[in-house]
């Protein structure tokens, strides 16, 4: 798109929404059913989340003679090479620095290159945007991945280079609650009450949903119940002020429990414990309150501890500053054939890329959006291609090196996996979520060092990295499925299991009739989950986590 001078600086404000698992699964299964290799296979949904785009502009061009421009921003997405309008903001009258209230929402897929185009118009009527009467003020094209990674400094300056991103609060965490009680009414004749506590959520329609029932504490009027964990969705539907009804009972083995008392609260009130004070409620029996003149309560229920745990998402880590470093390892064994021969898998056809290039470009184009310096490592089995800038540089390096190297064997990939795992481990223990590695291995045959490769993968599963293996050509890749771990946990030759499932293997031939993006969708779909699994296992939060509305005094920690 042509640059427009003095156009605008638009600030995009993002929020992350967790998308419905049902929606995501429908989309993924739809994609998979069109690809033979994936038909009928389940697995995690590819959709990570929804993002909100809030747009504002500064210093727009003034195309009106008597008044200022009446701007509107149109968001377009590219689908199969065609640009279509997804949504648009409202029109703001006579304003060169508009802040639009309309939220533009779209699905975010890590494994896709999602191309966006923002167009700003000065509107002159109530008809559709883009007609002859409307003035085009400027526009910009980018990918959603670039926006998420905050890499807007390289774009046309219609986009303000600072993005504020935050996640919708409440839908990605759980709370750990500890209750006790004092001086409860004694309902038993020859012993003390056997109390337990029930917590109910009051729904919008007035119905009650049981959230948790504690264990029974025998023969005790001052019970201390075991701490329990519950998601915020279950507890209060992520609404801090949703009413909660709490009931205390004296347990009866025949099921005829005696009612001790009740009280009402909400999660907002519970969080007052964060100031260091315990939260206490009077346990009230309504019948006693009506009949007894001096009735005060049937005991006290005390919230003695509250711990709120944040379960971080892939976008939390990416928007918090985590970089994804991409490394490609290419099979230069002799089984590929002489690159000068048109039958070779490495043959450079002037009219279309070979399978190695297709796989490299499909995966690399997505990963490059998440690495700020775009500096990738390119390795060969026995040869090294110097690091270069951007994925196009890797492609050129691959093409240039072919005439200069001699293909040989065998197909040993364990040294490459171990090398990247050592790089990912670093010299010091990993303390922050600043870097995650993706290793793409392109090979034409089954690895010849299978035992060493299994051992290397088990070791690598403890490091911040994922491995993608694409089988090129028509070899029998049956044994390679073992590395994927989809049919069971991958183990080392000594029987040690992987800490995490970090390998994804696919034969390229299953995608020959599909679009280039289909391969990327398949091999990258599990990466977000793998990133979260690693940092969660290490209890490492994002570098700059986006705080929600929860008070800062309550810890946000991965689990």
C-alpha positions in Angstrom: 0.0 0.0 0.0 1.3 3.5 -0.9 2.6 5.6 2.0 0.6 8.7 2.8 2.6 11.5 4.4 1.3 13.1 7.7 -1.5 10.6 7.8 -2.0 9.4 11.3 -0.6 7.6 14.2 -3.2 5.0 15.3 -2.9 3.4 18.7 -4.3 -0.1 18.8 -5.5 -1.2 22.2 -5.8 -5.0 22.6 -7.7 -7.3 24.9 -7.5 -11.0 24.8 -10.6 -13.2 25.1 -10.6 -16.9 25.7 -12.5 -18.4 22.8 -14.9 -21.2 23.0 -13.4 -24.6 22.8 -16.3 -25.7 20.8 -15.8 -22.9 18.2 -12.1 -23.7 18.0 -12.6 -27.5 17.6 -15.1 -27.0 14.8 -12.6 -24.9 12.9 -9.7 -27.3 13.4 -11.7 -30.3 12.5 -13.0 -28.6 9.4 -9.4 -27.9 8.4 -8.2 -31.4 9.2 -11.0 -33.2 7.4 -9.7 -31.6 4.2 -6.2 -33.0 4.7 -5.8 -36.8 4.5 -3.1 -36.9 7.1 -5.3 -35.1 9.6 -8.8 -36.6 8.8 -10.4 -38.1 11.9 -7.7 -36.9 14.3 -8.6 -35.1 17.4 -6.2 -33.0 19.4 -6.1 -29.5 20.9 -8.0 -26.8 19.3 -5.9 -24.4 17.2 -7.6 -21.2 18.2 -5.8 -19.6 21.1 -8.0 -16.6 21.8 -9.8 -13.6 20.5 -8.3 -10.2 20.5 -9.9 -6.8 20.7 -8.5 -3.9 18.6 -9.2 -0.4 19.9 -8.1 2.2 17.4 -7.2 5.9 17.9 -5.6 8.3 15.4 -3.5 11.4 15.7 -2.7 14.2 13.2 -5.0 13.0 10.4 -5.0 14.9 7.2 -7.8 17.5 6.9 -9.5 17.1 3.6 -12.5 19.3 4.4 -12.6 23.0 3.4 -14.8 24.4 6.1 -14.6 21.7 8.8 -12.2 19.0 9.9 -12.3 15.4 8.6 -15.0 13.0 9.8 -12.8 9.9 10.1 -13.7 6.2 10.2 -11.3 3.2 10.2 -12.1 0.1 8.2 -10.4 -3.2 9.2 -9.9 -5.6 6.3 -8.5 -9.2 6.4 -7.0 -11.2 3.6 -8.5 -14.6 2.7 -7.2 -16.6 -0.2 -5.5 -13.5 -1.6 -8.7 -11.4 -1.5 -9.2 -8.4 0.9 -12.6 -8.4 2.6 -14.0 -6.0 5.2 -14.2 -7.6 8.6 -15.4 -4.6 10.6 -15.3 -0.8 10.9 -15.3 1.8 13.6 -18.0 4.5 14.1 -17.6 7.9 12.3 -16.4 10.7 14.6 -17.4 14.1 13.4 -14.9 16.9 12.8 -11.9 15.4 14.6 -8.3 14.9 13.5 -7.3 13.0 16.6 -10.2 10.6 17.1 -10.4 7.9 19.7 -12.9 5.3 18.5 -15.2 3.5 20.9 -16.1 0.7 18.6 -14.2 -2.5 19.4 -12.9 -4.5 16.4 -12.7 -8.2 17.4 -11.1 -11.1 15.6 -9.8 -14.6 16.3 -6.1 -15.0 16.8 -4.3 -18.1 15.4 -0.6 -18.4 16.1 -0.2 -21.0 13.3 -1.5 -18.7 10.6 -0.2 -15.6 8.8 -3.2 -13.3 9.5 -2.8 -10.3 7.2 -4.6 -7.1 8.2 -5.2 -3.8 6.5 -6.4 -0.7 8.2 -7.9 2.1 6.0 -8.9 5.5 7.2 -11.6 7.5 5.4 -13.0 10.9 5.7 -16.8 10.2 5.5 -19.1 12.6 3.6 -22.4 10.8 3.9 -24.4 8.0 5.4 -23.7 5.6 2.6 -21.0 2.9 2.5 -17.4 3.7 3.2 -15.1 3.8 0.2 -17.4 5.5 -2.3 -16.3 8.3 -4.5 -17.6 10.9 -2.1 -15.3 9.7 0.7 -11.7 10.7 1.0 -9.1 8.1 1.6 -6.7 9.4 4.2 -4.3 6.5 4.4 -3.8 2.9 5.3 -1.3 0.2 6.4 -0.9 -3.5 6.0 0.5 -5.7 8.7 0.0 -9.2 10.3 -1.7 -9.8 13.5 1.4 -11.5 14.7 3.4 -8.3 14.2 0.8 -6.4 16.2 0.9 -9.0 19.0 4.7 -8.9 19.1 4.6 -5.0 19.2 6.8 -4.9 16.1 5.1 -1.9 14.6 8.2 0.4 14.4 8.9 -1.0 10.9 5.4 -0.3 9.6 4.0 2.7 7.8 3.5 5.3 10.6 -0.3 5.2 10.5 0.1 2.7 13.4 1.4 4.2 16.6 4.5 2.1 17.5 3.4 1.6 21.1 0.7 -1.0 21.8 -1.0 -1.5 25.1 -2.3 -5.0 25.5 -4.2 -6.6 28.3 -6.2 -9.8 28.9 -9.8 -9.9 29.9 -9.7 -10.5 33.6 -11.2 -13.4 35.5 -11.4 -16.1 32.9 -8.0 -17.6 33.3 -7.4 -18.3 36.9 -8.5 -20.0 40.1 -8.6 -19.2 43.8 -7.6 -21.2 46.8 -9.8 -20.6 49.8 -9.3 -21.6 53.5 -12.3 -21.4 55.8 -12.8 -22.0 59.5 -15.6 -21.4 62.0 -15.9 -20.5 65.7 -18.6 -21.1 68.3 -21.1 -22.9 66.0 -24.4 -24.0 67.4 -24.4 -27.5 68.9 -27.1 -29.5 67.2 -26.3 -32.9 68.8 -27.6 -34.1 72.1 -24.8 -36.3 73.4 -21.9 -34.8 71.3 -20.9 -31.7 69.4 -22.0 -30.8 65.9 -20.2 -32.3 62.8 -20.1 -29.2 60.6 -19.5 -28.8 56.9 -19.8 -25.8 54.6 -21.5 -25.4 51.3 -21.0 -22.5 48.8 -23.6 -21.7 46.1 -23.4 -19.3 43.2 -26.5 -17.3 42.6 -27.1 -17.3 38.8 -28.7 -14.5 36.8 -32.0 -16.3 36.7 -32.0 -16.6 40.5 -31.2 -20.3 40.5 -28.4 -21.6 42.8 -25.4 -23.7 41.6 -23.4 -25.6 44.2 -19.7 -24.5 43.8 -18.1 -26.5 46.7 -18.9 -28.7 49.7 -16.2 -29.1 52.3 -15.4 -32.2 54.2 -17.1 -32.9 57.5 -15.3 -32.1 60.7 -16.4 -34.5 63.4 -17.5 -33.4 66.9 -16.1 -29.8 66.6 -17.8 -26.4 67.1 -14.6 -24.6 65.9 -13.8 -26.5 62.7 -10.9 -25.7 60.4 -11.7 -27.0 56.9 -9.1 -28.1 54.4 -8.1 -25.4 51.8 -9.7 -26.0 48.4 -9.3 -24.7 44.9 -12.0 -23.5 42.5 -11.9 -21.7 39.2 -13.2 -18.1 39.1 -15.6 -19.2 36.4 -17.2 -21.7 38.7 -17.1 -19.5 41.8 -18.6 -16.3 40.4 -18.7 -16.5 36.6 -15.8 -14.0 36.7 -18.0 -11.4 38.3 -16.5 -10.1 41.6 -19.9 -8.9 42.8 -22.0 -12.0 42.0 -23.8 -13.0 45.1 -22.7 -16.2 46.9 -24.8 -18.1 49.4 -22.9 -20.1 52.1 -24.6 -22.7 54.3 -23.3 -24.4 57.4 -24.8 -27.8 58.3 -24.4 -30.4 61.0 -23.8 -33.7 59.2 -26.2 -36.6 59.7 -25.3 -40.1 58.3 -28.9 -40.6 57.2 -28.8 -37.5 55.1 -31.1 -35.4 57.3 -28.5 -32.7 58.0 -29.4 -30.1 60.6 -29.2 -26.5 59.4 -26.8 -24.4 61.5 -26.9 -21.1 59.6 -26.1 -19.1 56.5 -24.6 -15.9 55.2 -24.2 -14.1 51.9 -21.1 -12.6 50.4 -19.3 -12.1 47.0 -15.8 -12.5 45.8 -15.1 -8.8 46.0 -15.7 -9.0 49.8 -13.6 -12.1 50.1 -10.6 -10.2 48.6 -10.6 -7.8 51.6 -8.4 -10.4 53.2 -5.5 -9.1 51.0 -5.0 -6.2 53.5 -3.9 -8.7 56.1 -7.2 -8.9 57.9 -9.3 -12.0 58.1 -12.9 -11.7 56.7 -15.6 -12.8 59.1 -19.3 -13.4 58.7 -22.1 -14.0 61.2 -23.6 -17.4 60.6 -27.3 -16.6 60.8 -30.3 -19.0 61.3 -33.3 -16.9 60.0 -35.8 -18.9 62.2 -33.8 -18.2 65.4 -33.4 -14.5 64.4 -37.2 -14.1 64.2 -38.0 -16.1 67.4 -35.2 -15.1 69.7 -35.1 -11.4 70.8 -31.4 -11.4 71.9 -30.3 -13.7 69.0 -26.9 -12.6 67.6 -25.7 -15.5 65.5 -25.2 -19.2 65.4 -21.4 -18.8 65.2 -18.8 -17.1 63.0 -17.4 -18.3 59.7 -13.9 -17.0 58.9 -12.0 -16.8 55.6 -8.5 -17.3 56.9 -6.6 -17.3 53.6 -7.1 -16.5 50.0 -4.6 -17.2 47.2 -5.5 -16.1 43.7 -3.6 -17.9 41.0 -3.3 -16.6 37.4 -3.0 -19.2 34.7 -1.1 -17.5 32.0 -1.8 -18.0 28.3 0.4 -18.0 25.2 -0.5 -14.4 24.4 0.4 -13.4 28.0 3.9 -14.6 27.4 4.2 -13.2 23.9 2.8 -9.8 24.7 4.9 -9.8 27.9 8.0 -9.8 25.8 8.8 -13.5 25.0 10.7 -13.8 21.8 10.5 -17.0 19.6 13.9 -17.9 18.1 13.5 -20.0 14.9 16.2 -22.5 13.7 16.0 -24.6 10.6 18.0 -27.7 10.0 18.1 -29.1 6.5 19.0 -32.6 5.4 22.0 -32.6 3.0 22.5 -36.3 2.9 23.2 -38.0 -0.4 19.9 -39.8 -0.5 18.3 -36.5 -1.6 20.0 -36.8 -5.0 22.4 -34.5 -6.9 20.9 -31.0 -6.7 21.8 -30.5 -10.3 19.5 -33.3 -11.3 15.8 -32.4 -11.7 14.9 -35.6 -9.8 16.7 -34.4 -6.7 14.7 -33.2 -3.7 17.1 -30.3 -3.5 16.7 -29.3 -7.2 16.1 -25.6 -7.6 13.3 -25.3 -10.1 13.2 -21.7 -11.5 9.4 -21.9 -11.7 8.4 -23.3 -8.3 10.1 -24.0 -5.0 11.0 -27.6 -4.0 9.5 -29.3 -1.0 12.3 -28.1 1.3 11.6 -24.5 0.4 7.9 -24.8 0.6 8.1 -26.2 4.2 10.7 -23.7 5.2 8.7 -20.7 3.9 5.4 -21.9 5.3 6.7 -22.3 8.9 9.3 -19.5 8.8 6.9 -16.8 7.7 4.9 -17.3 10.8 7.8 -17.6 13.3 9.5 -14.5 12.0 6.7 -12.3 13.4 7.7 -13.3 16.9 11.4 -12.6 16.7 12.2 -8.8 16.9 15.6 -8.9 15.2 14.5 -11.5 12.6 17.9 -13.3 12.9 17.6 -17.0 12.4 20.0 -19.9 12.5 20.2 -22.2 9.5 21.9 -25.5 9.9 22.7 -28.4 7.6 23.4 -32.0 8.5 27.2 -31.6 8.4 27.2 -28.0 7.0 26.4 -24.7 8.5 24.8 -21.8 6.7 25.7 -18.4 8.3 22.9 -16.7 10.2 21.0 -14.2 8.0 18.2 -11.7 8.4 14.6 -12.6 7.8 13.2 -15.8 6.4 14.0 -14.7 2.8 17.6 -14.5 3.8 17.6 -18.1 4.9 16.0 -19.1 1.6 18.7 -17.4 -0.3 21.4 -18.9 1.8 20.0 -22.4 1.2 19.9 -21.8 -2.6 23.4 -20.3 -2.7 25.0 -23.1 -0.7 23.7 -26.0 -2.7 26.4 -25.7 -5.5 29.1 -25.4 -2.9 28.5 -28.5 -0.8 28.8 -32.2 -1.2 25.9 -34.2 0.0 26.7 -37.2 2.3 25.2 -39.2 5.1 24.0 -40.6 7.4 20.8 -38.8 8.7 21.8 -38.0 12.2 19.7 -35.4 13.9 20.5 -36.0 17.6 23.6 -33.6 17.5 21.4 -30.8 16.1 18.7 -31.3 18.7 21.3 -31.4 21.5 23.0 -28.2 20.1 19.7 -26.2 20.1 18.8 -27.7 23.6 22.2 -26.5 24.9 21.6 -23.1 23.4 18.1 -22.9 24.9 19.4 -23.9 28.3 21.9 -21.1 28.3 24.8 -20.7 30.7 22.7 -19.6 33.7 19.4 -21.1 35.0 16.4 -19.8 33.2 14.7 -17.2 35.4 12.4 -15.4 33.0 10.2 -16.0 30.0 12.3 -14.0 27.5 13.1 -16.6 24.9 11.6 -19.8 23.5 13.2 -21.9 20.6 11.5 -23.6 17.7 13.7 -26.1 15.7 12.4 -27.1 12.3 14.1 -30.2 10.9 13.6 -31.0 7.2 14.7 -34.5 6.3 14.1 -36.9 3.4 14.3 -40.1 5.4 14.1 -41.9 8.8 16.9 -40.8 11.1 19.7 -43.3 11.5 20.5 -42.4 15.1 17.0 -43.1 16.5 18.2 -44.2 19.9 20.4 -41.0 20.3 17.6 -38.9 18.9 15.1 -40.2 21.5 17.6 -39.5 24.2 18.2 -36.0 22.9 14.4 -35.3 22.7 14.0 -36.4 26.3 16.8 -34.0 27.4 15.4 -31.2 25.2 11.9 -31.6 26.8 13.3 -29.9 29.9 14.3 -26.8 27.9 12.3 -23.9 26.4 12.0 -25.4 22.9 9.8 -27.2 20.5 10.8 -29.5 17.6 9.0 -29.7 14.3 10.1 -32.5 11.9 8.8 -32.5 8.3 9.5 -35.5 6.2 10.3 -34.6 2.5 9.9 -37.1 -0.3 8.3 -40.5 -0.5 10.3 -42.5 2.1 8.6 -44.7 4.7 8.3 -42.5 7.8 6.5 -45.0 9.9 9.3 -45.1 12.5 9.3 -41.3 12.7 5.8 -41.3 14.3 7.4 -42.7 17.4 9.1 -39.3 18.0 5.8 -37.5 17.8 4.5 -39.1 20.9 0.8 -39.0 19.8 0.5 -42.8 20.3 2.1 -42.8 23.7 4.7 -41.1 25.8 8.1 -41.0 24.1 10.9 -42.5 26.2 14.6 -42.6 26.0 16.4 -46.0 25.4 16.7 -46.2 29.2 13.0 -45.8 29.7 12.9 -42.2 30.9 9.8 -40.3 29.7 9.8 -36.9 28.2 8.8 -34.1 30.5 6.6 -32.5 27.8 5.5 -33.5 24.4 7.6 -31.2 22.2 7.8 -33.0 18.9 5.4 -32.7 15.9 6.1 -34.8 12.9 4.3 -34.7 9.5 5.1 -36.0 6.0 5.1 -33.2 3.5 3.4 -35.4 0.9 0.2 -35.3 2.9 0.0 -31.5 2.1 1.0 -31.5 -1.6 -2.6 -30.8 -2.6 -3.3 -28.4 0.2 -2.4 -24.7 0.5 1.0 -23.8 1.9 -0.7 -22.5 5.0 -2.2 -25.9 5.8 1.3 -27.3 6.7 2.0 -24.4 9.0 -1.4 -24.8 10.7 -0.7 -28.5 11.4 2.9 -28.3 12.7 2.5 -25.0 14.7 -0.9 -25.6 16.3 0.6 -27.2 19.4 3.4 -24.6 19.9 1.3 -22.2 22.1 0.4 -25.1 24.4 4.0 -26.2 24.6 5.2 -22.7 25.4 2.7 -22.3 28.3 3.5 -25.8 29.6 7.2 -25.1 29.8 6.9 -21.8 31.7 4.1 -23.0 33.8 6.1 -26.0 34.9 8.9 -23.7 35.9 6.5 -21.3 37.6 7.8 -18.5 35.4 5.4 -15.7 34.8 5.6 -13.4 31.7 8.3 -10.7 31.9 5.7 -7.9 31.9 2.4 -9.6 32.8 -0.7 -7.7 31.9 -2.5 -7.2 35.2 -6.2 -7.6 35.4 -8.6 -5.9 37.7 -7.5 -8.1 40.7 -5.8 -6.2 43.5 -2.1 -6.1 43.2 -1.7 -7.5 46.7 -2.9 -10.9 45.5 -0.3 -13.0 43.8 -0.6 -13.8 40.1 1.4 -17.0 39.5 1.3 -19.7 36.9 0.3 -23.2 37.9 
